[in-house]
Amino acid sequence: MSKKSKTLSGGGTAANGLPAKAWTALERWRQSYIVWHTQRVAIRHLTSLSDRELQDIGLSRSQIAAAVGGLVDLQRGLVANGGF
């Protein structure tokens, strides 16, 4: 069995010697970073649109962050949890 084919389970260690809990924490951080980065790119893109273009998709400039965060219901025009 090669080192690459080992799997993490319980409190074991990975092929490179890091404990499974460290890999889990690292994976959670990586996933959080990907979500954060994707949201930042979306916000940057939406803020580059004109007010007219935002109006066409049912957003105002003040709703951009909430919409990217999933807090705006565009069908009903509602902001959940008070927005940002």
PyMOL commands that set and color helices and strands:
alter all, ss='L'
color gray80, all
select helices_A, chain A and resi 3-5+20-47+51-56+61-68+80-82
alter helices_A, ss='H'
color red, helices_A
select strands_A, chain A and resi 72-73+78-79
alter strands_A, ss='S'
color yellow, strands_A
deselect
rebuild
show_as cartoon
